[in-house]
Amino acid sequence: MRSLVVALSSVLAACALHDAAAASARAPVSFGAATFLGSGCRPADVAVASAMDGDASGRLSVTFLKAFAVESNVARKRVACNGVIPVSVEEGKAVGIAQKRIAGVVDLPEQAGASAQLTTEFFFSGKQGPTTQKRFDAAGRHPFALDEETAIAWSPCGSSPALRINTALVAAGPRAHITLVSADEQPAMEFIFHVRDCQAPSPVDSDL
């Protein structure tokens, strides 16, 4: 009886793995290994994860395992962290991505002219995409979360381009500081994506 139970458990485990692999194979879009690099980060500092929420939508999260931050000891200091994520899209489909959230902490001294600035952009190679820019001037330590969903950047129809995410942080004034961090079990940066069938180009949407 024990051997039968063990054998049955092995069969069920194998079936579960097969179903998971089949589901992954059926996914209309998948994201490859990301590479992030810049004056503010190294490849090992950033983790990227994706999850489907249904047949045609999902989430892409970017977590900084080591703080992506800048602190100014001079008049102005800037750091950048730029990423490339390979994207595989099913033939006859296109994927659109929008930034949903970016969060961090800013800390500014009680000094005239002290400020911090965040700039982020994302796009598919060879195309333009949305840019988000936020300036901070209020003195003190403040967490922030930009939760306003951006416009959607669509991939070319039927191709598998690379997704690029470029982020820059600027601190101005002695001891001015800004960092991107995960909080409340949410990633520092989160994107949502949608998959749709390719369509004929139209005057209002020439990407597909």
N, CA, C and O of each residue as an XYZ file, in Angstrom:
832
protein
N       0.836     -1.211      0.000
C       0.000      0.000      0.000
C       0.869      1.259      0.000
O       0.599      2.224     -0.716
N       1.933      1.221      0.834
C       2.825      2.387      0.901
C       3.443      2.690     -0.455
O       3.535      3.848     -0.861
N       3.872      1.627     -1.163
C       4.482      1.838     -2.477
C       3.474      2.404     -3.457
O       3.832      3.183     -4.341
N       2.202      2.014     -3.305
C       1.158      2.539     -4.190
C       0.942      4.025     -3.946
O       0.774      4.803     -4.885
N       0.948      4.414     -2.658
C       0.773      5.828     -2.310
C       1.926      6.663     -2.846
O       1.715      7.744     -3.395
N       3.156      6.155     -2.683
C       4.333      6.870     -3.184
C       4.263      7.018     -4.692
O       4.552      8.083     -5.237
N       3.876      5.936     -5.364
C       3.773      5.979     -6.823
C       2.714      6.973     -7.261
O       2.917      7.721     -8.217
N       1.567      6.985     -6.557
C       0.496      7.916     -6.902
C       0.936      9.356     -6.679
O       0.627     10.234     -7.484
N       1.663      9.602     -5.578
C       2.168     10.955     -5.303
C       3.120     11.410     -6.394
O       3.095     12.573     -6.797
N       3.957     10.504     -6.875
C       4.908     10.840     -7.936
C       4.178     11.190     -9.219
O       4.558     12.119     -9.932
N       3.114     10.426     -9.508
C       2.331     10.693    -10.717
C       1.657     12.053    -10.628
O       1.662     12.815    -11.595
N       1.073     12.363     -9.463
C       0.402     13.651     -9.291
C       1.390     14.805     -9.396
O       1.080     15.832     -9.999
N       2.582     14.644     -8.813
C       3.606     15.693     -8.893
C       4.043     15.904    -10.331
O       4.219     17.039    -10.774
N       4.219     14.805    -11.061
C       4.616     14.908    -12.466
C       3.538     15.601    -13.279
O       3.840     16.402    -14.163
N       2.275     15.294    -12.982
C       1.166     15.934    -13.696
C       1.132     17.432    -13.412
O       0.877     18.235    -14.310
N       1.393     17.806    -12.152
C       1.394     19.223    -11.786
C       2.490     19.968    -12.525
O       2.263     21.066    -13.033
N       3.683     19.376    -12.590
C       4.784     20.008    -13.312
C       4.462     20.126    -14.791
O       4.768     21.135    -15.427
N       3.842     19.085    -15.333
C       3.475     19.111    -16.753
C       2.458     20.204    -17.023
O       2.564     20.922    -18.017
N       1.457     20.336    -16.129
C       0.441     21.367    -16.310
C       1.049     22.757    -16.212
O       0.676     23.651    -16.972
N       1.995     22.951    -15.271
C       2.643     24.260    -15.125
C       3.462     24.594    -16.355
O       3.444     25.730    -16.831
N       4.183     23.602    -16.874
C       4.988     23.831    -18.076
C       4.097     24.125    -19.271
O       4.411     24.981    -20.099
N       2.972     23.402    -19.354
C       2.056     23.632    -20.468
C       1.440     25.016    -20.392
O       1.275     25.689    -21.410
N       1.096     25.442    -19.167
C       0.519     26.779    -18.998
C       1.514     27.846    -19.398
O       1.156     28.835    -20.037
N       2.806     27.636    -19.008
C       3.849     28.587    -19.391
C       4.021     28.630    -20.898
O       4.211     29.696    -21.484
N       3.954     27.451    -21.523
C       4.124     27.390    -22.972
C       2.974     28.078    -23.684
O       3.153     28.616    -24.777
N       1.777     28.067    -23.067
C       0.617     28.678    -23.696
C       0.569     30.181    -23.495
O      -0.190     30.862    -24.186
N       1.357     30.724    -22.568
C       1.325     32.150    -22.292
C       1.685     32.931    -23.552
O       2.679     32.615    -24.206
N       0.891     33.951    -23.905
C       1.149     34.699    -25.132
C       2.378     35.598    -25.058
O       2.871     36.058    -26.088
N       2.877     35.853    -23.848
C       4.065     36.696    -23.701
C       4.908     36.159    -22.548
O       4.374     35.687    -21.544
N       6.221     36.235    -22.700
C       7.129     35.841    -21.621
C       8.312     36.797    -21.603
O       8.683     37.375    -22.625
N       8.897     36.949    -20.419
C      10.008     37.875    -20.227
C      11.265     37.084    -19.879
O      11.245     36.207    -19.016
N      12.354     37.410    -20.564
C      13.612     36.722    -20.334
C      14.393     37.324    -19.183
O      13.885     38.165    -18.441
N      15.639     36.882    -19.041
C      16.498     37.358    -17.956
C      16.850     38.827    -18.164
O      17.365     39.211    -19.215
N      16.569     39.636    -17.158
C      16.817     41.074    -17.249
C      18.267     41.406    -16.917
O      18.917     40.704    -16.142
N      18.762     42.486    -17.516
C      20.089     43.012    -17.202
C      19.959     44.489    -16.871
O      19.549     45.284    -17.718
N      20.306     44.864    -15.639
C      20.290     46.265    -15.216
C      21.713     46.693    -14.883
O      22.469     45.954    -14.253
N      22.063     47.894    -15.316
C      23.422     48.387    -15.108
C      23.420     49.909    -15.178
O      22.632     50.506    -15.911
N      24.301     50.523    -14.416
C      24.423     51.973    -14.459
C      25.244     52.466    -13.286
O      25.759     51.672    -12.499
N      25.363     53.776    -13.171
C      26.144     54.352    -12.079
C      25.490     54.125    -10.721
O      26.131     54.289     -9.683
N      24.190     53.739    -10.730
C      23.487     53.519     -9.467
C      23.135     52.078     -9.178
O      22.507     51.799     -8.157
N      23.522     51.141    -10.053
C      23.169     49.737     -9.806
C      24.086     48.800    -10.576
O      24.748     49.189    -11.538
N      24.102     47.550    -10.120
C      24.811     46.470    -10.802
C      23.798     45.375    -11.128
O      22.711     45.360    -10.551
N      24.129     44.458    -12.038
C      23.163     43.412    -12.409
C      22.606     42.633    -11.222
O      21.426     42.281    -11.218
N      23.438     42.357    -10.213
C      22.980     41.564     -9.068
C      22.090     42.351     -8.113
O      21.520     41.777     -7.185
N      21.964     43.661     -8.330
C      21.198     44.503     -7.411
C      19.707     44.515     -7.711
O      18.923     44.992     -6.891
N      19.298     44.002     -8.866
C      17.917     44.157     -9.330
C      17.297     42.796     -9.629
O      17.924     41.942    -10.256
N      16.067     42.606     -9.176
C      15.318     41.380     -9.466
C      14.028     41.746    -10.192
O      13.332     42.687     -9.808
N      13.718     40.996    -11.239
C      12.504     41.235    -12.034
C      11.654     39.976    -12.019
O      12.167     38.870    -12.190
N      10.351     40.144    -11.813
C       9.429     39.008    -11.807
C       8.174     39.377    -12.584
O       7.754     40.534    -12.591
N       7.581     38.388    -13.235
C       6.340     38.616    -13.980
C       5.322     37.558    -13.605
O       5.678     36.445    -13.218
N       4.049     37.914    -13.723
C       2.966     36.976    -13.419
C       1.763     37.338    -14.262
O       1.410     38.511    -14.389
N       1.137     36.330    -14.837
C      -0.082     36.543    -15.608
C      -1.269     36.649    -14.652
O      -1.388     35.861    -13.713
N      -2.147     37.626    -14.895
C      -3.378     37.763    -14.121
C      -4.561     37.114    -14.831
O      -5.649     37.001    -14.267
N      -4.343     36.694    -16.055
C      -5.392     36.076    -16.855
C      -4.787     35.631    -18.169
O      -3.573     35.456    -18.274
N      -5.634     35.448    -19.174
C      -5.127     35.010    -20.472
C      -4.433     36.128    -21.238
O      -3.619     35.858    -22.121
N      -4.747     37.394    -20.908
C      -4.243     38.492    -21.730
C      -3.725     39.669    -20.921
O      -3.612     40.769    -21.463
N      -3.409     39.484    -19.654
C      -2.884     40.586    -18.851
C      -2.022     40.033    -17.724
O      -2.097     38.853    -17.383
N      -1.201     40.911    -17.154
C      -0.327     40.474    -16.076
C       0.432     41.628    -15.470
O       0.168     42.790    -15.779
N       1.388     41.301    -14.596
C       2.168     42.293    -13.876
C       3.658     41.993    -14.010
O       4.080     40.838    -14.070
N       4.436     43.067    -14.054
C       5.891     42.968    -14.113
C       6.441     43.835    -12.989
O       6.163     45.033    -12.941
N       7.216     43.246    -12.090
C       7.725     44.001    -10.948
C       9.244     44.085    -10.979
O       9.927     43.157    -11.411
N       9.755     45.218    -10.512
C      11.196     45.459    -10.418
C      11.523     45.764     -8.958
O      11.019     46.733     -8.390
N      12.368     44.932     -8.360
C      12.747     45.099     -6.961
C      14.248     45.354     -6.868
O      15.046     44.648     -7.485
N      14.621     46.362     -6.097
C      16.038     46.675     -5.891
C      16.513     45.957     -4.627
O      16.136     46.323     -3.514
N      17.336     44.940     -4.812
C      17.843     44.159     -3.691
C      18.852     44.958     -2.876
O      19.009     44.735     -1.675
N      19.523     45.875     -3.525
C      20.404     46.829     -2.866
C      19.897     48.216     -3.225
O      19.511     48.464     -4.367
N      19.896     49.115     -2.260
C      19.279     50.422     -2.456
C      19.780     51.115     -3.719
O      20.985     51.237     -3.943
N      18.836     51.564     -4.536
C      19.145     52.423     -5.675
C      18.902     53.840     -5.178
O      17.756     54.271     -5.049
N      19.979     54.562     -4.901
C      19.849     55.836     -4.208
C      20.959     56.784     -4.614
O      21.968     56.390     -5.199
N      20.735     58.064     -4.279
C      21.777     59.065     -4.467
C      21.706     60.047     -3.305
O      20.621     60.457     -2.892
N      22.870     60.418     -2.784
C      22.973     61.447     -1.755
C      24.024     62.443     -2.204
O      25.147     62.076     -2.552
N      23.641     63.701     -2.188
C      24.534     64.736     -2.694
C      25.396     65.309     -1.578
O      24.890     65.745     -0.544
N      26.691     65.300     -1.803
C      27.624     65.977     -0.905
C      28.192     67.225     -1.565
O      29.066     67.904     -1.028
N      27.663     67.497     -2.745
C      28.106     68.661     -3.514
C      26.856     69.406     -3.981
O      25.774     69.234     -3.419
N      27.012     70.216     -4.992
C      25.872     70.987     -5.473
C      24.809     70.098     -6.111
O      23.614     70.325     -5.926
N      25.247     69.082     -6.865
C      24.286     68.237     -7.579
C      24.936     66.897     -7.905
O      26.101     66.846     -8.302
N      24.186     65.822     -7.739
C      24.695     64.495     -8.062
C      23.590     63.673     -8.720
O      22.427     63.739     -8.322
N      23.977     62.901     -9.731
C      23.011     62.103    -10.491
C      23.512     60.668    -10.616
O      24.699     60.436    -10.849
N      22.598     59.701    -10.458
C      22.912     58.299    -10.719
C      21.811     57.721    -11.608
O      20.686     58.219    -11.628
N      22.156     56.665    -12.339
C      21.197     56.050    -13.258
C      21.230     54.536    -13.117
O      22.234     53.954    -12.706
N      20.119     53.916    -13.464
C      20.027     52.460    -13.504
C      19.160     52.107    -14.709
O      17.958     52.372    -14.720
N      19.779     51.509    -15.716
C      19.092     51.223    -16.977
C      18.992     49.718    -17.195
O      19.967     48.988    -17.016
N      17.808     49.266    -17.581
C      17.576     47.834    -17.729
C      17.109     47.431    -19.108
O      16.461     48.203    -19.815
N      17.450     46.204    -19.481
C      16.999     45.603    -20.739
C      16.374     44.250    -20.402
O      16.996     43.421    -19.739
N      15.139     44.032    -20.862
C      14.432     42.776    -20.601
C      13.978     42.186    -21.930
O      13.144     42.791    -22.605
N      14.498     41.020    -22.334
C      14.027     40.380    -23.564
C      12.552     39.985    -23.415
O      12.127     39.508    -22.363
N      11.787     40.192    -24.481
C      10.357     39.869    -24.464
C      10.041     38.945    -25.632
O      10.417     39.228    -26.770
N       9.361     37.857    -25.357
C       8.916     36.937    -26.406
C       7.400     37.038    -26.519
O       6.678     36.812    -25.548
N       6.926     37.380    -27.713
C       5.494     37.570    -27.939
C       5.008     36.548    -28.960
O       5.656     36.317    -29.981
N       3.878     35.951    -28.677
C       3.298     34.960    -29.582
C       3.027     35.581    -30.954
O       2.637     36.745    -31.050
N       3.234     34.803    -32.004
C       2.994     35.290    -33.359
C       1.546     35.753    -33.494
O       0.617     35.088    -33.037
N       1.380     36.914    -34.136
C       0.044     37.466    -34.307
C      -0.450     38.271    -33.123
O      -1.599     38.711    -33.104
N       0.428     38.469    -32.114
C       0.060     39.217    -30.916
C       0.982     40.418    -30.733
O       2.046     40.507    -31.346
N       0.553     41.329    -29.884
C       1.382     42.458    -29.464
C       1.164     42.656    -27.974
O       0.088     42.357    -27.456
N       2.176     43.157    -27.285
C       2.063     43.392    -25.849
C       2.205     44.882    -25.571
O       3.064     45.554    -26.141
N       1.359     45.384    -24.694
C       1.416     46.774    -24.278
C       1.734     46.856    -22.797
O       1.189     46.090    -22.002
N       2.607     47.770    -22.421
C       3.059     47.881    -21.031
C       2.850     49.304    -20.525
O       3.139     50.274    -21.225
N       2.341     49.411    -19.293
C       2.160     50.706    -18.640
C       2.767     50.646    -17.247
O       2.696     49.620    -16.571
N       3.362     51.748    -16.828
C       3.900     51.810    -15.467
C       2.761     52.104    -14.503
O       1.997     53.049    -14.702
N       2.649     51.288    -13.456
C       1.563     51.440    -12.488
C       2.023     52.086    -11.191
O       1.258     52.801    -10.543
N       3.275     51.836    -10.810
C       3.730     52.321     -9.503
C       5.242     52.494     -9.492
O       5.982     51.704    -10.078
N       5.680     53.550     -8.808
C       7.092     53.710     -8.485
C       7.155     54.369     -7.111
O       6.491     55.377     -6.870
N       7.953     53.797     -6.212
C       7.917     54.251     -4.826
C       9.318     54.375     -4.251
O      10.255     53.710     -4.691
N       9.434     55.240     -3.259
C      10.721     55.435     -2.613
C      10.622     56.379     -1.438
O       9.547     56.595     -0.879
N      11.763     56.941     -1.073
C      11.854     57.869      0.047
C      12.761     59.023     -0.357
O      13.809     58.819     -0.970
N      12.345     60.238     -0.005
C      13.179     61.413     -0.253
C      13.452     62.095      1.083
O      12.573     62.168      1.942
N      14.669     62.591      1.252
C      15.069     63.247      2.502
C      15.865     64.492      2.138
O      16.963     64.404      1.588
N      15.294     65.660      2.452
C      15.930     66.925      2.072
C      16.219     67.776      3.306
O      15.407     67.819      4.229
N      17.368     68.451      3.330
C      17.725     69.295      4.472
C      16.946     70.611      4.459
O      16.362     71.009      3.451
N      16.961     71.267      5.618
C      16.342     72.598      5.726
C      17.307     73.616      5.131
O      17.957     74.374      5.850
N      17.384     73.619      3.828
C      18.321     74.508      3.148
C      17.715     74.967      1.835
O      17.175     74.164      1.074
N      17.807     76.246      1.578
C      17.251     76.791      0.343
C      17.908     76.142     -0.870
O      19.130     76.004     -0.928
N      17.097     75.753     -1.822
C      17.616     75.174     -3.058
C      17.795     73.675     -3.032
O      18.084     73.077     -4.070
N      17.633     73.039     -1.871
C      17.766     71.582     -1.804
C      16.582     70.930     -2.518
O      15.438     71.351     -2.344
N      16.857     69.916     -3.311
C      15.788     69.251     -4.059
C      16.237     67.855     -4.475
O      17.408     67.494     -4.356
N      15.285     67.096     -4.959
C      15.565     65.775     -5.519
C      14.634     65.571     -6.702
O      13.554     66.159     -6.773
N      15.067     64.736     -7.618
C      14.257     64.506     -8.816
C      14.369     63.055     -9.271
O      15.440     62.450     -9.225
N      13.254     62.525     -9.704
C      13.165     61.173    -10.244
C      12.698     61.255    -11.688
O      11.735     61.959    -11.995
N      13.373     60.540    -12.571
C      12.957     60.450    -13.970
C      13.025     58.994    -14.400
O      14.040     58.327    -14.203
N      11.951     58.510    -14.982
C      11.953     57.137    -15.485
C      11.235     57.080    -16.825
O      10.250     57.782    -17.050
N      11.741     56.240    -17.702
C      11.116     56.037    -19.005
C      11.194     54.554    -19.349
O      12.099     53.847    -18.904
N      10.243     54.098    -20.139
C      10.275     52.713    -20.603
C       9.764     52.680    -22.035
O       8.882     53.450    -22.416
N      10.334     51.776    -22.817
C       9.984     51.716    -24.233
C      10.501     50.413    -24.811
O      11.381     49.772    -24.237
N       9.951     50.028    -25.945
C      10.472     48.892    -26.688
C      11.538     49.399    -27.650
O      11.419     50.496    -28.196
N      12.571     48.603    -27.854
C      13.697     49.021    -28.691
C      13.211     49.553    -30.028
O      12.401     48.924    -30.709
N      13.721     50.721    -30.388
C      13.359     51.328    -31.658
C      12.107     52.172    -31.615
O      11.720     52.741    -32.636
N      11.457     52.274    -30.461
C      10.230     53.053    -30.343
C      10.325     53.981    -29.139
O      11.193     53.808    -28.283
N       9.437     54.960    -29.074
C       9.379     55.859    -27.932
C       8.332     55.369    -26.941
O       7.400     54.654    -27.311
N       8.491     55.755    -25.690
C       7.536     55.368    -24.659
C       7.324     56.500    -23.668
O       7.941     57.557    -23.795
N       6.459     56.291    -22.683
C       6.150     57.329    -21.701
C       7.339     57.652    -20.798
O       8.179     56.798    -20.516
N       7.387     58.899    -20.355
C       8.392     59.354    -19.393
C       7.685     59.937    -18.178
O       6.741     60.715    -18.315
N       8.143     59.560    -16.994
C       7.605     60.111    -15.750
C       8.705     60.892    -15.050
O       9.822     60.400    -14.884
N       8.379     62.118    -14.640
C       9.362     62.943    -13.935
C       8.691     63.586    -12.725
O       7.591     64.129    -12.827
N       9.362     63.517    -11.591
C       8.826     64.098    -10.359
C       9.938     64.814     -9.611
O      11.016     64.263     -9.391
N       9.652     66.061     -9.222
C      10.620     66.864     -8.466
C      10.110     67.025     -7.031
O       8.913     67.197     -6.801
N      11.037     66.967     -6.072
C      10.700     67.108     -4.655
C      11.467     68.295     -4.079
O      12.675     68.422     -4.281
N      10.747     69.172     -3.350
C      11.374     70.362     -2.775
C      11.137     70.500     -1.272
O      11.832     71.274     -0.614
N      10.175     69.769     -0.720
C       9.827     69.925      0.695
C      10.906     69.328      1.594
O      11.353     68.201      1.381
N      11.318     70.099      2.601
C      12.342     69.626      3.536
C      11.790     68.506      4.413
O      10.589     68.434      4.677
N      12.696     67.634      4.859
C      12.304     66.530      5.720
C      12.347     65.200      4.989
O      12.664     65.129      3.802
N      12.019     64.146      5.730
C      12.029     62.789      5.183
C      10.597     62.389      4.838
O       9.718     62.423      5.699
N      10.359     62.009      3.580
C       9.010     61.700      3.131
C       9.021     60.466      2.229
O       9.751     60.441      1.238
N       8.232     59.449      2.547
C       8.033     58.361      1.579
C       7.126     58.857      0.461
O       6.290     59.732      0.685
N       7.279     58.315     -0.721
C       6.409     58.704     -1.834
C       6.051     57.474     -2.654
O       6.787     56.488     -2.687
N       4.909     57.558     -3.312
C       4.462     56.504     -4.224
C       3.699     57.163     -5.361
O       2.665     57.794     -5.140
N       4.202     57.017     -6.560
C       3.526     57.541     -7.747
C       2.692     56.400     -8.321
O       3.219     55.497     -8.971
N       1.385     56.453     -8.071
C       0.498     55.350     -8.429
C      -0.362     55.645     -9.652
O      -1.257     54.869     -9.986
N      -0.096     56.750    -10.310
C      -0.898     57.093    -11.492
C      -0.400     56.297    -12.700
O       0.771     56.376    -13.069
N      -1.299     55.537    -13.301
C      -0.928     54.676    -14.427
C      -0.573     55.517    -15.656
O      -1.290     56.456    -16.002
N       0.522     55.177    -16.301
C       0.973     55.929    -17.471
C       0.256     55.462    -18.733
O      -0.564     54.544    -18.703
N       0.583     56.111    -19.826
C       0.121     55.641    -21.131
C       0.765     54.288    -21.428
O       1.759     53.915    -20.805
N       0.198     53.565    -22.373
C       0.690     52.231    -22.725
C       1.685     52.320    -23.874
O       1.440     53.002    -24.869
N       2.801     51.628    -23.729
C       3.771     51.480    -24.825
C       3.544     50.104    -25.447
O       3.647     49.087    -24.762
N       3.234     50.071    -26.750
C       2.941     48.811    -27.441
C       4.157     48.327    -28.224
O       4.890     49.113    -28.824
N       4.344     47.025    -28.198
C       5.411     46.417    -28.994
C       4.986     46.376    -30.449
O       3.792     46.424    -30.742
N       5.943     46.289    -31.370
C       5.592     46.103    -32.778
C       4.823     44.790    -32.950
O       5.035     43.832    -32.207
N       3.948     44.762    -33.919
C       3.113     43.588    -34.144
C       3.946     42.362    -34.516
O       4.763     42.408    -35.436
N       3.728     41.279    -33.795
C       4.313     39.999    -34.161
C       5.801     39.858    -33.945
O       6.387     38.865    -34.376
N       6.438     40.822    -33.289
C       7.887     40.719    -33.072
C       8.169     40.515    -31.589
O       7.273     40.645    -30.755
N       9.399     40.201    -31.273
C       9.810     39.986    -29.882
C      10.949     40.937    -29.547
O      12.115     40.540    -29.563
N      10.622     42.186    -29.245
C      11.656     43.188    -28.992
C      12.128     43.156    -27.544
O      11.618     42.386    -26.731
N      13.089     43.983    -27.239
C      13.557     44.146    -25.860
C      12.827     45.326    -25.230
O      12.618     46.358    -25.866
N      12.443     45.152    -23.969
C      11.860     46.244    -23.194
C      12.988     46.942    -22.439
O      13.804     46.297    -21.780
N      13.019     48.251    -22.543
C      14.057     49.030    -21.863
C      13.418     49.916    -20.796
O      12.414     50.585    -21.040
N      14.021     49.904    -19.612
C      13.556     50.718    -18.491
C      14.739     51.535    -17.987
O      15.703     50.981    -17.459
N      14.663     52.846    -18.151
C      15.750     53.738    -17.744
C      15.281     54.628    -16.597
O      14.232     55.267    -16.689
N      16.050     54.668    -15.533
C      15.677     55.453    -14.357
C      16.871     56.266    -13.879
O      17.995     55.766    -13.816
N      16.612     57.529    -13.544
C      17.667     58.412    -13.039
C      17.188     59.109    -11.774
O      16.027     59.506    -11.672
N      18.091     59.253    -10.816
C      17.830     59.978     -9.577
C      18.822     61.126     -9.469
O      20.012     60.959     -9.733
N      18.318     62.300     -9.077
C      19.168     63.482     -8.919
C      18.937     64.078     -7.534
O      17.793     64.250     -7.113
N      20.011     64.390     -6.834
C      19.936     65.080     -5.545
C      20.743     66.365     -5.650
O      21.868     66.363     -6.150
N      20.163     67.464     -5.174
C      20.834     68.764     -5.241
C      20.875     69.383     -3.849
O      19.858     69.457     -3.160
N      22.060     69.823     -3.445
C      22.231     70.399     -2.118
C      22.842     69.400     -1.158
O      22.546     68.208     -1.246
N      23.695     69.854     -0.234
C      24.346     68.956      0.725
C      23.344     68.125      1.521
O      22.371     68.655      2.058
N      23.588     66.830      1.590
C      22.786     65.867      2.348
C      21.401     65.632      1.754
O      20.554     65.030      2.413
N      21.152     66.078      0.556
C      19.898     65.743     -0.123
C      19.964     64.281     -0.554
O      20.994     63.823     -1.050
N      18.873     63.553     -0.367
C      18.897     62.101     -0.577
C      17.575     61.637     -1.178
O      16.506     62.100     -0.779
N      17.653     60.720     -2.139
C      16.462     60.071     -2.687
C      16.808     58.621     -3.012
O      17.893     58.329     -3.516
N      15.881     57.723     -2.721
C      16.101     56.302     -2.982
C      14.800     55.652     -3.428
O      13.716     56.088     -3.038
N      14.907     54.620     -4.236
C      13.748     53.805     -4.600
C      13.783     52.549     -3.745
O      14.804     51.863     -3.689
N      12.680     52.245     -3.083
C      12.635     51.099     -2.174
C      11.299     50.378     -2.290
O      10.292     50.959     -2.694
N      11.315     49.105     -1.929
C      10.083     48.335     -1.822
C       9.486     48.589     -0.439
O      10.218     48.760      0.536
N       8.147     48.613     -0.358
C       7.477     48.858      0.916
C       6.134     48.151      0.929
O       5.481     48.010     -0.106
N       5.726     47.704      2.121
C       4.431     47.032      2.283
C       4.287     45.874      1.303
O       3.221     45.652      0.730
N       5.388     45.136      1.123
C       5.413     43.963      0.249
C       5.112     44.311     -1.208
O       4.717     43.443     -1.987
N       5.294     45.561     -1.570
C       5.121     45.989     -2.950
C       6.476     46.363     -3.529
O       7.318     46.910     -2.817
N       6.707     46.077     -4.819
C       8.003     46.396     -5.427
C       8.187     47.895     -5.590
O       7.219     48.656     -5.579
N       9.435     48.311     -5.742
C       9.714     49.728     -5.963
C       9.115     50.205     -7.281
O       8.654     51.341     -7.385
N       9.124     49.329     -8.287
C       8.538     49.669     -9.584
C       7.631     48.522    -10.021
O       8.002     47.351     -9.929
N       6.448     48.873    -10.494
C       5.523     47.848    -10.971
C       4.885     48.301    -12.282
O       4.481     49.454    -12.434
N       4.806     47.376    -13.209
C       4.192     47.625    -14.506
C       3.057     46.626    -14.707
O       3.062     45.542    -14.125
N       2.096     46.998    -15.528
C       1.070     46.053    -15.946
C       1.199     45.872    -17.449
O       1.624     46.786    -18.157
N       0.833     44.692    -17.936
C       0.905     44.482    -19.379
C      -0.362     43.810    -19.886
O      -1.038     43.077    -19.165
N      -0.658     44.085    -21.145
C      -1.830     43.543    -21.823
C      -1.386     42.948    -23.151
O      -0.461     43.452    -23.788
N      -2.040     41.891    -23.558
C      -1.752     41.251    -24.841
C      -2.995     41.347    -25.712
O      -4.110     41.120    -25.241
N      -2.804     41.682    -26.974
C      -3.937     41.747    -27.895
C      -3.530     41.225    -29.262
O      -2.346     41.130    -29.585
N      -4.534     40.891    -30.053
C      -4.287     40.455    -31.423
C      -3.788     41.621    -32.253
O      -4.197     42.762    -32.038
N      -2.912     41.342    -33.192
C      -2.449     42.383    -34.099
C      -3.614     42.881    -34.942
O      -4.508     42.121    -35.313
N      -3.580     44.163    -35.231
C      -4.624     44.793    -36.019
C      -3.994     45.573    -37.157
O      -2.793     45.840    -37.159
N      -4.819     45.931    -38.119
C      -4.348     46.794    -39.202
C      -4.063     48.174    -38.638
O      -4.786     48.622    -37.748
N      -3.019     48.880    -39.127
C      -2.718     50.220    -38.627
C      -3.904     51.150    -38.810
O      -4.643     51.051    -39.790
N      -4.076     52.055    -37.855
C      -5.135     53.055    -37.951
C      -4.529     54.418    -37.690
O      -3.413     54.502    -37.179
N      -5.245     55.510    -38.034
C      -4.693     56.850    -37.817
C      -4.377     57.136    -36.357
O      -3.506     57.957    -36.067
N      -5.077     56.466    -35.416
C      -4.875     56.767    -34.001
C      -3.958     55.770    -33.314
O      -3.532     56.005    -32.184
N      -3.649     54.669    -33.971
C      -2.789     53.657    -33.362
C      -1.973     52.997    -34.455
O      -2.369     51.968    -35.002
N      -0.841     53.587    -34.768
C      -0.019     53.104    -35.873
C       1.000     52.072    -35.433
O       1.790     51.600    -36.250
N       0.998     51.703    -34.132
C       1.966     50.721    -33.646
C       1.643     49.321    -34.131
O       2.546     48.492    -34.249
N       0.373     49.031    -34.416
C      -0.040     47.690    -34.802
C      -0.631     47.701    -36.195
O      -1.040     46.656    -36.701
